[in-house]
Amino acid sequence: MPDLLLGQTLRYTGDPFLEGPGAAHHERRGAVLVEGGRIVATGPADQLRAAHPQARVHDYGQALICAGFIDAHVHYPQTAIIASWGKRLIDWLNAYTFPEEMRLADPVYARTIAARYFDLALAHGTTTACSFATIHPASVDAFFTEAQARGLRALTGKTCMDRNAPAGLRDTAQAAYDDSAALLARWHGVDRLGYVITPRFAPTSTPAQLDAMGALWAAHPDCLMQTHLSEQTEEIAWVRDLFPQARDYLDVYESFGLLGARGLYGHAIHLTTRERARLHAVGAGLVHCPTSNTFIGSGLFDMDGLRAEGQIVGLATDTGGGSSFSMLRTMAAAYEVGQLRGRALHPAELMWLATCGSARALHLDDRIGNLGLGMEADLVVLDLASTPAIAQAAARAETVWEALFPTIMMGDDRAIAGVWVNGAPYRPAPQST
């Protein structure tokens, strides 16, 4: 039996960065018909109710139904250390990240953290995440096992490092290749899961390991590849010292076969003109992580300039360097960063980044990220009056964007009135006491 969700609906027919807010279609009293895990119809509520009288009706009133949020750059192993105080990138890794990631050598602990991560992400309306794991194959198994149990579309890969990390977090070029290949064979394309080839970043891989990861990607070009690029100025100087023959940071990746259309490059703040041109030429995906960039003092992403160039950009929390599991808070931070760069992003652009934009960066925009016919039914329902402060601001609104913007800026998990995963309402597991 189909399910009919009633409420305000928001879907995109184009890119609001190119076409303006008119690229979004808002139905004040709309409906989404879901059957077999797919969206089979959208439109005015009265029309769909009349056409499908047998459907189970879920009436969300004035809440807004849209595609589930897509977090394009996550470190799920850092779930427990989110909001740790006061470090720059390299110090953050040494003080917080590396000690915590070593704990995921224990498969039981890895499953605990993976379960906690997904529970928190879903509570905030995130239905797809692309995450780094750790060097331990068990951390990949834990993430995929928990995602599979929830019916999620999810992506991850073993994080490869063979230098400039503690002994407990180093592998070798050969082990990185062999472990990644085995995990890829086990998980890639199973149910709604996708394997991502994952060298952490240039400073923690020797040339031999980067070459091995490039060879693995060449052998499996349907996989995504994710890494970090030009997050902080100290990091860029470090890369220059480690790879003096490279023209710039991106050239390191390109020289080892790690630049391509299915590449995801997290942060990408301090890019040179040449790097921007090469990223655009190959159609690579850049991932904006605004709460992380402000929390650890990395810099201000050039959203306006990069999108004007035609760059592909997704949005991400960067848990746990990022300071929130919420894509609403992430959109708010993207707005604030944009303001500091002289460009106020429109609510239509912010919502697009958290859905369609991230789906496009992940090469999944044919399946998720929009209320399109035949798309997988991953949905979030937003209460636009979830707190007194938000409600009083939304009550003054004359347009959907004025009503939605207070939730973007001030909303949290209380704004999540419903989450649907693969065509079924998501219900959190009971909490033990």
N, C-alpha and C positions, 0 to 999 in steps of 0.2 A: 504494500500500500504506500502511495506517495505521501510525503509530508509537505505541507504548505505553511511557510513562514510569513507572517504578516507584520508590517511595520513600515517605517520609512526605509527606502532602499537607495543605495549608492553604487553605481557601476561606471566604468570608464569606456568611452568609445574612441579615445585618443590619448595623447600625451599633453597634459596641461602646461608643461614647460614650453611646448611648441604652439599649442592651440588655445591656451588660457583656460579658465574655469569651465568654459563651455564643453571641454573634453569630458566632463563628468555629467552623468545623467542621474538626476535625483527624482524619485517618486515619493511624494508626500504620504500617500497611502498605497504602498506597493506590496508586492508579494514575490516570494521565491519558491518555486516548486522543485522539490528534491526527490529523486528516485534512483535506487541502485547506486548510491554514492555520487551521483552527478546532478548538476543543475539542468533541469529539463525545460524550465520556462521561467521568465520574469515578466513583470508587467503590473498594471493596476490591480489592486487587491480584489475589487468587485468582479472584474473580468475573470481572474484566475479562480476565484471561489465558485463562480457560476459554471466555469468550464470543467472543474475538477471537484464535483460534490463529494466524491468518495475519499478525498485526501484528509489525512489527519491535520487539523489546524493548530498552529502554534502562534497565538496572537501576542506580539510583543508591544502592542500599543504604539506609542510615539518613539520607541527606541529605533535606532538606526542599524539596519542590516547591511553588512558589507563583507568583502572577502576577508578571511582570516589574515592576521599580520604575519609577515615573513621576515625573519631575522637572519640577515645574510652573512653575519660574521660573529660567531660566539666561541667562547672557550668554556664549555660546560664543566671541565675539571676545576675551574676557578669559582664555581658556585659558592663554596663555603667561605671564600676569602673576599667576596665582593665588599666594597666600601672599606677596605683597609687603608689606614691613614698614610698620606704624605710622602709619596715616592715618585721619582721620574721613571721613565721606562726601564732602563737597565737595572736600576736599584729595585724597582718593583719586581722584576723577574727574579732577582737573587733573593730578595727578602721574603716574598710572599708566594710567587707563582711556582718556582721550582720546588721548594719544600712541599707544597701542597700536591703538586703533580706527582711527586714520588710516591705519595700515599696510594695512588690509583694502580700501583703494581698489585695491590690486593684486589682480586676480582669482587669480593663481597663489598668492599668500600666503593669500588667503581660503580657497582649496581646501585648502591645507596645514593651516591651523588647524582647519577644519571636519573634515577627516579625523582629525586628532589628537584633537579633542574626542570624536568618536563612538567611536574606538578606546578612549579612556579610560573613557567612560561605559559602554560595553558590557562592558568588563573588570570593572566594578563592579556589573553586573547591571541597569543602567538601559536599558530598552527603548523608552521614549518620553520626549522632552524638548520643552518649550515654551520657545523661546529668543528673546531679543532679538538682532537682527543689528546692523549699523551703518547709517549713512545711505546707504551705497553699495549699489545694486541687486546688484552682483556678490557681496556678502556673503550676500544672500538666495539667489541662484542657487547659491552654493557649498554652503551648508547643505543645501538641498533636494536638490541633485545627489548629495551624499554620503549623505544619508539614503535616497534612492531606490535607490542602488546596494546598500545593505545591506538593503533591504526593510522599513525601519522606518516606524512611524507617528510622525510628527514635525511640529512646528509652529514657525513663526517669522514675522517680518515686518520690513520696513525700519524702523529706529529713526529717528524724525523729530525734528529739532532745528533751530530757526532763530534761537536766541539763547543767550547765556551758555555758549558753547562755542567752541573754536577755529574759525577760518575754514574749515579743512579738514574740519570736521564739521558745518557748517551748510548747510541747504538753504533753501527758502522754503516758504511755505504752499502755493503752487501746485505746486512741484516735489514736495513731500511727497505731495500728493494724486495727482498724475499718476504718479509712480513707484510709489506703493503700489497704485494701481488697475491699472497694467500688470503688476506682479508678482502681484497677486491673480488677474488673468485668466490668467496663465501657469501658476500653480502650485496654486491652491486646488482641492482635491478630486481632484487627480491622484494616482493610486495611493493611498498612505496619508498624503498630505501635506495640511496645512491652513494657510491664511494667517491671520496675526494682525495686526490693525491696531495700530500700535505708536508712540504718542507716548511718548517716554522718561519724562518727568514734567513737571509744570506749569512749573517754573523754566526749562526749556530750550525751551519753545514759546511763541511770542507768542499773544495771543488769536486772531489770524487763523489761525494754524496749528491750534490746538485746535479752532476752528470747522470748519476743513477736514476734520480727522480725524473729528469728530462727523458731518459730512455724509457722509463715506465710509462710516462704520459704518451710518448710517441707510439708505444705498443697498445695503449688503450685510449685513443683520442676522444672517445665518447664520454670519458670521465671529466669532471671538473678538476682543476688544480687550484689550490688556495695557498696564499702566503701573505706576508706583510711587506709594505713598501713605503719608505719615506715618511715614517710616523713622527720622528723627532730629529732635530738637527744633530744631536750627539750620535745618534744611530747612523745617520748618513756619513758622518766623519769616520765612524768605526768601519763602515763598509768600504770607504775609500782607502783606509789603511790596510784592510784585509785583501782587497782586490784592486791593487794599484793600476792594473792594466785596463780596468773597465772605464768606459767613458762616463758612466754615472751608475746609480743604483740599479735602475732598470736593465742596464746593459749586462749586469751580472746575470740576471735571470735569463735574458735573451741568449747569452752566449752558451748557456747550458740547456737550451730547448725548453725553457720555462716561461715563455711569453706566447700567448695565443688567445684566440677568441673565447675559449672556455676557461681562461684564467681569471681568478678573483684576487684582487690586490687590495688588501685592507689598509685603510687610512689614506694613503696617497695625498698627503698634505703639502709637502715641500717638493713639488715636482718641477723639473726643468722644462724649458720649452721643448727640447728634444724628446724628453720622456712623454710629455703630453701628446706630441705628434705620433709617436710610435704606439702608444696605448690606443689612440683613436684609430690609427691605421689598421690595427689587427682586430679591433672591436672587442677589446678586453673589458672586463667588468671592474669598476672601482666601487669600494664599499665605504660609505661615510659612517663614522662611529662617533657621533658628537658628544655623548656624555663622557666617553673615555677620553676624547681629545681635550676636553676642558678639565676633567678630573685629574689627569696626570700631566697637564700642561703641555700638550703636544703642539697645538697651533689651531688655526682656523681653516677648515676645508673650503675650497673655492667652488661651492656648488654652482653659483650663477655662471662663472666663467667656464667651468668644465661642461655643464649642460649646454651652454651656448655653442661650444665646440662640437657637440654631438656625442660626448662621452656617455657611456652606459654607466649609470650610478644606482646602487642599491643602498639600503639603510640598515643599520645594525646597532644592537646594544653593546657589543663587545664585552659581554659578561666575562670575567669580573673586573677588568680594567675599567669598563663602563660601570656606572654607579646605579643602574636600575635594570630590572628584568622587563620593564614596561616599554613597549614600542610607542605608547602615548607619550611617556616622558622623553623618549628618544626623539620623537617628532618635535616636542617642545624645545629640546636642546638644539635641534637642527634649525628651528626658527630663530633661536637666540644667536647661534653662530652666524646665520645669515644676516641678522641685524648688525652684528659687529663688522660684517664685511659690506654693509651698505645695501643689503637686498632683503626685504621682508618676504619670505616664502609664503605663498597663498595656502590656505588650508587644503585646497584641491591638490596642490603640489605635494604637500606633506603626506596626505593620505595615499596619494599615488606612489610615493617613494616607499612607503611601508607595505605596499601590496604589489601593484603592477611593476614598479621599478625594481624591487628586490627579486620578483619572479623573473623578470627579464634578465637581470644580472646572473641568475642561477640557471638560465636557459630552461625555465619551467613555465614560462608565460603562456604556453599552449595548454597548461593543465591547471594551474593555480594562480591566484592573485587578482581575480576579477569575477563578477557575477555574470559570466558569459555562458551561453548555451553549450552544454557538453563539458563544461569545466568540472573538476572535482569539487565536491561540495564541502569545502573547508570555509567556515563562516564565523564571523564574530558579530555579536549584537551589542551595540553600545547604548547604555542609558545616558541620555544627554542631560539628565538632571540628577546625577548620582550623589551629590552633596549639596547642602544649602548654598554654598558659595557658587557652585557651578549652576545650580538651578536658577538662582536670581539673575545670573548673567545671561543664561540661555533664554530666560523669559522675555528679555528685551529684544531678542533677535528678530530681524525682519527677513533674513534669508537662511538657508540651511547652513551656509558657511559661518554666519554669525552665531548660529545655534551650536555648531560643532566645535568651533575654535576654543571655547572655554574648557571643553572636555580634553582637547589636545593639550592645552597648557596646564590644566590643573587635575586632570583625571588620573586615576590609578586603578587597581583591580576592582574597586567598588563600581566602576563604570562598566564592567563586563557583565552584561545581563544574560548572556548566553554564548556558548561556543559549540560549533558543530564540526565534527571531524569525519571526513569521508562519508558525509551524508547522514550521520547519526549524532544526536546530542551528546556532548561530552559531560560525564558526571564524575567528579573527582572520587578517588577511592576514599572510604571512610578513614578518618584519622584515629590511630590507636591512642588510648589514654593511659 
